């Protein structure tokens, strides 16, 4: 195995440990908090989180991936870019703090004032962490990133649960994001200390602007396509419904994020070495697509047939109204898992302009789907259906642009990667229908265990008999031919 393959294997291994341990930590903490805090209070924090994410885009400005991609930055350039993020972070956090009264007035909820003001701290530390965090990924410090993530998540979550038991209510939900932003910065800065300068560092920013600007534009439109639903539900439906919807969406995203987050953070730092060899980049990415399809499509089927068990066991019976919405959203998990890996490929190919165009088309479709679901039908379930359809259409347009504009090759091999994963998924759906027919009305935990065992057994048997998926060969995908 060559050096690149070893780097990928190492990065994926450490990231996998971090992410999958993070799943258990996150589910445990979320499950406890969901039983102590009302859906309406979750809805309030969901609004604040969506808004702070938007403000955060304007401090991030696509700088982190630009630092990874640009190989000729000097130490002086990094100090100047770091200084730029400090000034921008201060400005954005002050603006968000001052906007808290307007936000609370718009949603007619005074709790949003203190919630937004406290979260403004998060904005500042997230901004100043951009450069040292980007340097860790650029230098492939995956082991350190994994350890840092586990420590921060475990400590922050524990403190949040303790606060909830002590009656902190909605403010317990703010502890983890604020704690995480501060301590992740401290860990990162200790690893890569940078010198703050009394300058905006615009000359150094120009060195990465051609890459970072299109990345920034993509982040803006991707934000709206991903978060407009929550903003509109909170305003035009109600905060309790937003709490149910947000819980469904976050639960759907949890396995998605913790699967793709094992691979995608590692992809850009390593695939950027192939920015001048697009044919090798395309061949390598086909292997990743195949691997993700074998994970994502069966997972969609499992989540659909286990939606009630998962939702009620993790969060409790008060979240039962979230089950149908969660079940519908799980239909998009397989597509989203694959689609979420496309960004690092566009970045590695220096095609952030095409990434921006794809993101713009995605935003238009997603916004249309959200508006139809909320204003035409006023239904969370219809909204979820519309979002799933938009993801499917965006999947097609994204990869059409990638293959015809960036790689300039036929998509035949791309589509062939999905034949066997779809066959496996059809087999698992048949198993699920048989389970529901033969052993209905079981206890939730027993039902989930039986489904998990049968799914795992069918998956392993299919892989063994067909010899379709060799994880070791997938890890070796970047070996130069």
C-alpha positions in Angstrom: 0.0 0.0 0.0 1.5 3.4 -1.0 1.8 6.5 1.1 -1.5 8.0 -0.1 -3.5 4.8 0.6 -1.9 4.6 4.1 -2.9 8.2 4.8 -6.5 7.5 3.7 -6.6 4.3 5.8 -5.2 6.1 8.9 -7.5 9.1 8.4 -10.6 7.0 8.0 -9.7 4.8 10.9 -9.3 7.6 13.4 -12.3 9.5 12.1 -14.4 6.4 12.3 -13.5 5.8 15.9 -14.4 9.4 16.7 -17.6 9.5 14.7 -19.0 6.1 15.8 -18.2 6.7 19.4 -19.8 10.1 18.9 -23.0 8.4 17.8 -23.4 6.6 21.1 -22.5 9.8 23.1 -24.8 11.9 21.1 -27.7 9.5 21.2 -27.3 9.0 25.0 -27.2 12.8 25.7 -30.0 13.6 23.2 -32.1 10.8 24.7 -31.8 12.2 28.2 -32.3 15.8 27.2 -35.3 14.9 25.1 -37.0 13.5 28.2 -36.2 16.6 30.4 -36.9 19.4 27.9 -40.1 20.1 26.0 -40.4 20.0 22.2 -41.2 23.8 22.1 -37.9 24.6 23.9 -36.1 22.4 21.3 -37.9 24.4 18.7 -36.6 27.7 20.1 -33.1 26.5 20.1 -33.5 25.1 16.6 -34.4 28.6 15.3 -31.4 30.1 17.1 -29.1 27.3 15.7 -30.3 27.8 12.2 -29.7 31.6 12.4 -26.3 31.3 14.0 -25.3 28.8 11.3 -26.1 31.5 8.7 -24.1 34.2 10.5 -21.2 31.7 10.8 -21.0 31.3 7.0 -20.0 35.0 6.8 -17.1 34.5 9.2 -16.0 31.2 7.6 -15.9 32.6 4.0 -14.7 29.3 2.6 -11.3 29.8 4.2 -10.7 26.4 5.7 -11.0 24.4 2.4 -8.9 27.1 0.7 -6.1 26.6 3.2 -6.2 22.9 2.6 -6.2 23.3 -1.2 -3.5 26.0 -1.5 0.0 24.5 -1.1 2.1 27.7 -1.2 0.9 29.6 1.9 3.7 31.0 4.1 3.6 31.3 7.9 3.2 35.0 7.5 0.1 34.4 5.3 -1.4 32.1 7.9 -0.9 34.7 10.6 -2.6 37.3 8.5 -5.5 35.1 7.6 -5.9 34.2 11.3 -6.0 37.9 12.2 -8.6 38.4 9.5 -10.8 35.7 11.1 -10.5 37.4 14.5 -11.8 40.7 13.2 -14.5 39.1 11.2 -15.5 36.9 14.1 -15.8 39.8 16.5 -17.9 41.8 14.0 -20.2 38.9 13.2 -20.7 37.9 16.9 -21.6 41.6 17.8 -24.0 41.8 15.0 -25.7 38.6 16.0 -25.9 39.7 19.6 -27.5 43.0 18.6 -29.9 41.1 16.3 -31.3 39.1 19.1 -34.2 41.5 19.8 -35.2 41.6 16.2 -35.1 37.8 16.0 -37.2 37.5 19.2 -39.7 40.0 17.8 -40.0 38.2 14.5 -40.8 34.9 16.2 -42.7 36.5 19.0 -40.7 34.7 21.7 -38.7 36.6 24.3 -36.6 33.6 25.2 -34.8 34.0 21.9 -33.2 37.1 23.1 -31.0 35.5 25.8 -30.6 32.3 23.7 -29.2 34.2 20.7 -27.0 36.5 22.9 -25.4 33.5 24.6 -24.8 31.7 21.3 -23.0 34.8 19.9 -20.0 33.5 21.9 -20.1 30.4 19.7 -19.7 32.6 16.6 -16.5 34.2 17.8 -14.7 31.0 18.8 -15.9 29.2 15.7 -14.4 32.0 13.5 -11.0 32.1 15.2 -10.8 28.3 15.0 -11.0 28.3 11.2 -7.3 28.6 10.4 -5.8 26.3 13.1 -8.5 23.7 12.4 -7.9 24.0 8.7 -4.1 23.4 9.3 -4.9 20.3 11.2 -6.8 18.8 8.3 -4.1 20.0 5.8 -1.4 18.3 7.8 -3.6 15.2 8.1 -3.7 15.3 12.0 -6.6 12.9 12.0 -5.7 11.2 15.2 -5.5 14.5 17.2 -8.8 15.6 15.6 -10.5 12.4 16.7 -9.3 12.6 20.3 -10.2 16.2 20.5 -13.8 15.5 19.2 -14.4 12.7 21.6 -13.2 14.6 24.7 -15.1 17.8 23.9 -18.3 16.0 23.0 -18.3 13.8 26.1 -17.5 16.6 28.6 -19.8 19.1 27.0 -22.7 16.6 26.8 -22.2 15.5 30.4 -22.3 19.1 31.7 -25.4 19.7 29.6 -27.2 16.7 31.1 -26.2 17.8 34.6 -27.5 21.3 34.0 -30.8 19.8 32.7 -31.2 17.7 35.8 -30.6 20.8 37.9 -33.4 22.6 36.2 -31.6 24.7 33.6 -34.3 24.0 31.1 -33.7 25.5 27.6 -30.2 26.8 28.6 -29.0 23.3 29.1 -29.2 22.9 25.3 -26.8 25.8 24.8 -24.0 24.4 27.0 -22.7 21.9 24.5 -22.4 24.2 21.4 -20.8 27.0 23.4 -18.5 24.6 25.4 -17.5 22.8 22.1 -16.6 26.0 20.2 -14.4 27.3 23.0 -12.5 24.1 23.8 -12.1 23.0 20.2 -10.4 26.3 19.5 -8.2 25.9 22.5 -7.2 22.4 21.4 -6.6 23.6 17.9 -4.6 26.7 18.8 -2.4 24.7 21.2 -1.6 22.4 18.2 -1.0 25.2 15.7 -0.3 28.4 17.5 -0.7 31.5 15.3 0.3 35.1 15.8 -2.5 37.7 15.9 -1.6 40.9 13.9 -3.1 44.3 13.8 -4.1 43.9 10.2 -6.9 42.7 8.1 -4.5 40.5 6.1 -6.2 41.3 2.8 -3.0 40.7 0.8 -2.9 37.1 2.1 -6.6 36.6 1.7 -6.2 37.5 -2.0 -4.0 34.4 -2.4 -6.9 32.1 -1.6 -9.8 34.3 -2.8 -10.3 32.6 -6.2 -11.0 29.3 -4.4 -12.6 30.5 -1.2 -15.2 32.9 -2.8 -17.0 30.3 -4.8 -16.9 28.0 -1.7 -18.4 30.8 0.3 -21.2 31.4 -2.3 -21.9 27.7 -2.3 -22.1 27.6 1.6 -24.6 30.5 1.5 -27.0 28.9 -0.9 -26.5 25.5 0.6 -27.5 27.1 4.0 -30.8 28.3 2.6 -31.6 25.1 0.9 -30.9 23.1 4.1 -32.5 25.5 6.7 -35.3 27.5 5.2 -37.8 24.8 6.2 -36.9 25.3 9.9 -37.1 29.1 9.6 -40.5 29.0 8.0 -42.0 26.3 10.2 -41.1 28.3 13.3 -42.8 31.4 11.9 -45.8 30.1 9.9 -46.7 26.9 11.8 -45.5 26.9 15.4 -42.4 26.2 17.5 -43.8 22.9 18.9 -44.2 21.6 15.4 -40.7 22.9 14.6 -39.4 20.9 17.6 -41.0 17.7 16.2 -39.7 18.4 12.7 -36.2 19.3 13.9 -36.0 16.2 16.0 -37.0 14.1 13.0 -34.5 15.8 10.7 -31.7 15.6 13.2 -32.3 11.9 13.9 -32.3 11.3 10.1 -29.1 13.2 9.7 -27.3 11.5 12.7 -26.4 8.3 10.9 -25.8 10.2 7.6 -23.4 12.7 9.3 -21.6 10.0 11.2 -21.1 7.8 8.2 -20.0 10.5 5.7 -18.0 12.3 8.4 -15.8 9.3 8.6 -14.7 9.7 5.0 -15.5 13.2 3.6 -13.2 15.1 6.0 -10.3 12.9 4.9 -11.2 13.0 1.2 -10.3 16.7 0.4 -6.8 16.8 2.1 -5.8 13.6 0.3 -7.6 13.9 -3.0 -6.2 17.5 -3.4 -2.9 15.8 -4.3 -4.7 14.6 -7.5 -5.9 18.1 -8.6 -3.7 17.8 -11.7 -4.8 14.2 -12.5 -8.6 14.2 -12.9 -8.8 10.8 -14.5 -7.2 9.2 -11.4 -9.5 11.3 -9.2 -12.6 10.0 -11.1 -11.5 6.4 -10.9 -10.8 6.8 -7.2 -14.2 8.4 -6.5 -16.1 5.6 -8.2 -14.8 3.2 -5.5 -16.0 5.6 -2.8 -19.4 5.9 -4.4 -19.8 2.1 -4.5 -18.9 1.8 -0.9 -21.3 4.6 0.2 -24.1 3.0 -1.9 -23.7 -0.3 -0.1 -24.0 1.5 3.2 -26.6 4.2 2.4 -29.3 2.3 0.5 -29.7 -0.6 2.9 -29.6 1.9 5.8 -32.5 3.9 4.3 -34.6 0.7 4.2 -33.7 -0.2 7.8 -34.5 3.2 9.1 -37.9 3.3 7.3 -39.0 0.0 8.8 -37.6 0.8 12.2 -38.6 4.4 12.5 -41.1 4.0 15.4 -38.7 1.9 17.4 -35.8 4.2 17.0 -37.7 7.5 17.7 -39.5 6.3 20.8 -36.7 4.3 22.3 -34.2 7.1 22.0 -36.3 10.1 22.8 -39.4 8.9 24.6 -43.2 8.7 23.9 -43.6 12.5 23.9 -41.9 12.5 20.5 -44.4 10.1 18.8 -45.7 12.9 16.5 -42.2 12.9 14.9 -42.3 9.3 13.8 -44.1 9.7 10.4 -42.0 12.7 9.4 -38.8 10.9 10.4 -39.9 7.8 8.4 -40.4 9.8 5.2 -37.1 11.6 5.6 -35.2 8.3 5.9 -36.0 7.6 2.2 -33.4 10.3 1.3 -30.6 8.9 3.5 -28.9 6.7 0.9 -28.9 9.5 -1.7 -27.7 12.1 0.8 -24.8 9.9 2.0 -23.5 9.7 -1.6 -24.3 13.3 -2.4 -22.5 14.6 0.6 -19.3 13.2 -0.6 -19.4 15.2 -3.8 -18.1 18.5 -2.3 -14.6 17.3 -1.6 -14.3 16.0 -5.1 -15.3 19.4 -6.6 -12.8 21.0 -4.2 -10.0 18.7 -5.1 -10.6 19.3 -8.8 -10.4 23.1 -8.2 -14.0 23.2 -9.5 -15.6 25.3 -6.8 -17.3 27.3 -9.5 -19.1 24.2 -10.7 -19.8 23.3 -7.0 -21.4 26.8 -6.7 -23.6 26.3 -9.8 -24.7 22.8 -8.6 -25.4 24.3 -5.2 -27.5 27.1 -6.7 -29.6 24.6 -8.7 -30.0 22.5 -5.5 -31.1 25.6 -3.6 -33.7 26.5 -6.1 -35.2 23.0 -6.1 -35.1 22.7 -2.3 -36.6 26.1 -1.7 -39.4 25.3 -4.1 -40.0 22.0 -2.3 -40.1 23.7 1.1 -42.5 26.4 0.0 -44.9 23.8 -1.5 -44.8 21.7 1.6 -45.4 24.5 4.0 -47.7 27.0 2.1 -49.5 24.7 -0.3 -50.2 21.8 2.2 -49.2 23.1 5.6 -48.1 19.6 6.5 -44.8 18.3 8.0 -45.3 14.9 6.2 -45.9 16.5 2.8 -42.9 18.8 3.4 -40.8 15.7 4.1 -42.0 14.1 0.9 -41.2 17.2 -1.1 -37.7 17.4 0.4 -37.0 13.8 -0.5 -38.0 14.4 -4.2 -35.8 17.5 -4.4 -32.8 15.5 -3.0 -33.4 12.9 -5.8 -33.4 15.5 -8.5 -30.4 17.3 -7.1 -28.5 14.0 -7.0 -28.9 13.6 -10.7 -28.0 17.2 -11.6 -25.0 17.3 -9.3 -23.4 14.2 -10.8 -24.3 15.2 -14.3 -22.3 18.4 -13.8 -19.4 16.5 -12.2 -19.1 14.0 -14.9 -19.8 16.1 -18.0 -18.3 19.4 -16.9 -15.5 18.5 -14.5 -14.4 15.0 -15.5 -15.6 15.2 -19.1 -16.4 11.5 -19.2 -19.5 9.3 -19.7 -21.7 8.5 -16.7 -22.1 4.8 -17.6 -19.6 3.5 -15.0 -21.1 5.9 -12.4 -24.6 4.4 -12.8 -23.3 0.8 -12.8 -22.0 1.3 -9.2 -25.7 1.3 -8.0 -27.0 -2.0 -9.5 -25.8 -4.4 -6.8 -26.5 -2.0 -3.8 -30.1 -1.6 -5.1 -30.5 -5.4 -5.4 -29.3 -5.8 -1.8 -31.7 -3.1 -0.7 -34.6 -4.9 -2.4 -33.7 -8.1 -0.6 -33.7 -6.3 2.7 -37.1 -4.7 2.0 -38.5 -8.2 1.4 -37.0 -9.3 4.7 -38.7 -6.3 6.5 -42.1 -7.0 5.0 -41.8 -10.6 6.1 -40.8 -9.6 9.6 -43.8 -7.2 10.0 -46.2 -9.9 8.7 -44.9 -12.8 10.8 -44.1 -11.1 14.1 -46.3 -8.0 14.6 -46.9 -6.0 17.8 -43.6 -6.8 19.6 -42.1 -4.7 22.3 -40.2 -1.8 20.7 -36.7 -2.9 21.9 -37.3 -6.6 20.9 -38.6 -5.5 17.5 -35.6 -3.3 16.9 -33.1 -6.1 17.9 -34.8 -8.7 15.7 -34.8 -6.3 12.7 -31.2 -5.4 13.3 -30.1 -9.0 13.5 -32.0 -10.0 10.4 -30.7 -7.0 8.4 -27.1 -7.6 9.4 -27.3 -11.3 8.6 -28.9 -10.7 5.2 -26.3 -7.9 4.5 -23.3 -10.1 5.4 -24.7 -13.1 3.6 -25.3 -11.1 0.4 -21.8 -9.6 0.5 -20.2 -13.0 1.1 -22.1 -14.8 -1.6 -21.7 -12.1 -4.3 -18.2 -11.0 -3.3 -19.4 -7.5 -4.2 -17.8 -5.4 -1.6 -14.2 -5.6 -0.5 -13.6 -2.9 2.1 -9.8 -3.4 1.9 -9.8 -2.7 -1.8 -12.0 0.3 -1.3 -9.5 1.7 1.2 -6.8 1.1 -1.5 -8.8 3.1 -4.0 -6.2 5.9 -4.2 -3.3 3.7 -5.2 -1.9 5.1 -8.4 -2.0 2.8 -11.3 
